[in-house]
Amino acid sequence: MQTFAYQAKDKLGNIHDSSIDAESVDEARSMLAGDGLQLIAIEEESSGGFSLGGSRITKHDIIYMTSQLSVMIETGINLSTALHGIASQEKNEALKGLILSLKKEVEGGEDFSSVLAKYPKYFDQTYIALIRASEQTGLMGEMLEKVAQYLRKEAETKGKIRAALAYPAVMILLACGVTIFLLTFVLPKFEPLFNRKGVKLPGPTVFMMTASDFLLNYWMYWIPALIATGVAFYFFKRSETGRKVIDTVKLNVPIIGPMIRKVTIARSLNTLGTLVRSDVPMLQSLELTSQVCNNANYAQLWRNVIDAVTSGSQIHESLRKSKLFPATIVQMIAAGEETGRLDDVLEKVSSHYEHDVDLSIKTTTSLIEPIMIAVMGVVVGGIALALLMPIFSLSRNV
């Protein structure tokens, strides 16, 4: 997997400087075309980047740098001096190198937003758009704090989702491992006993012995088949059709689906609200919102909204046609547009939904735990029962 930095134009003529992970340039071109972007330039990013001395730059490093920069600029320190001050105290050599590079280019006379756009691996389009808006209003210190808060919320939400999904992932791996161990190490030791003449094996035992025989004697087939399936799924997931199918399945999975819906809506509203409050042009705000959804269905919905707004319609009119947004949220957005207080409405709605997301994650976790324990019990108990049933039969015959 390689990382490619690219510059592309969307349907509205906006220029996007970002990066994408792909196996080759051709695959990256195909993925960008699938997202409706017209490629202008693309090149492979340096594999080393700013990872000096084995260190690397994390999202939390960017949040820390942004927050520190906000405080220093708010106190009246100019941008170049603030960057120098942060770099002089930074122990992470990778982050220090990045900050010094930013400082050097800012001192060269470039706008801070233009400098940030040269490092799409660390600063996304939303970050750059907010900084560009602050350069026009002269409130960079205040804007940097908004950016830090925005990034902090994003990181917290992602962390909560990972924590919620980590338990079922571990339980699934554990269940697969226990099943394979029982079928390949335990069950074969009972086969000589089960194969005695005159013993009629129960159906579950026959099924388990067949599965055990397949795992042991045909590993040269099922292992390559699993690898091939994994590779096929990987490429399918990266295709436009695959992303849509997988994202649709995610939204409709019981228990987890509602949580993903709420997370995606909260992220969309939070991003749009932050951008609108920061005086970023509406069409650009909607385009950036479509990019942060991480769900093909919601991204397409926001692109439809862009087309509708371009044609003279309002945001709520397009959202009302979709089932992806609850009617209550659409009504509140409509009220915000009618009163001219869309930014305030989006802020309140996103705050409410972020609280709802926290509750949804806790509910999902509390439901998943007993379900996964029950699944483990059924798997292990089923195999144990398949082992014990013929033993009981043999003891009765004796």
Number of C-alpha atoms within 10 A of each C-alpha: 7 14 19 21 20 21 16 19 15 16 13 13 10 12 15 20 22 20 21 18 16 17 12 14 16 10 15 23 19 18 18 18 15 13 15 14 21 18 18 12 11 18 12 15 16 11 9 10 14 17 16 15 9 10 13 15 19 12 14 13 14 17 20 15 20 20 18 20 24 23 16 18 20 16 9 10 16 12 20 18 15 20 24 17 17 18 20 12 9 15 10 17 18 20 23 22 17 18 21 18 14 22 20 16 16 19 14 9 9 12 14 20 20 15 17 22 19 14 18 19 18 17 17 19 20 24 23 20 22 24 27 21 19 20 15 10 12 12 15 22 24 14 23 25 19 21 23 22 16 18 19 17 15 16 15 11 19 13 11 15 19 12 13 20 15 13 14 17 13 12 16 15 11 13 19 13 11 15 16 15 13 16 21 18 12 13 19 16 11 14 12 8 13 20 11 10 7 9 14 13 17 13 11 16 21 14 14 18 21 13 14 22 16 15 17 14 10 11 12 10 11 13 12 11 12 11 11 12 11 12 12 11 13 12 13 15 16 17 16 16 13 16 18 18 15 14 19 16 12 17 20 13 12 11 16 20 17 18 24 21 19 22 22 22 23 25 23 25 24 24 24 28 22 25 26 21 15 21 16 20 12 14 17 18 22 24 22 23 24 25 20 18 21 14 20 21 18 25 22 16 18 23 20 17 23 25 17 17 18 12 9 9 13 17 20 21 16 18 23 16 12 12 8 16 16 13 15 9 20 18 15 17 24 20 15 17 16 11 10 11 13 20 21 16 21 25 19 16 20 23 15 12 22 21 12 16 24 17 13 20 24 16 15 19 20 12 13 18 15 11 12 18 14 11 15 19 13 13 16 15 12 15 19 14 15 21 21 13 15 20 17 11 14 17 8 8 9 6
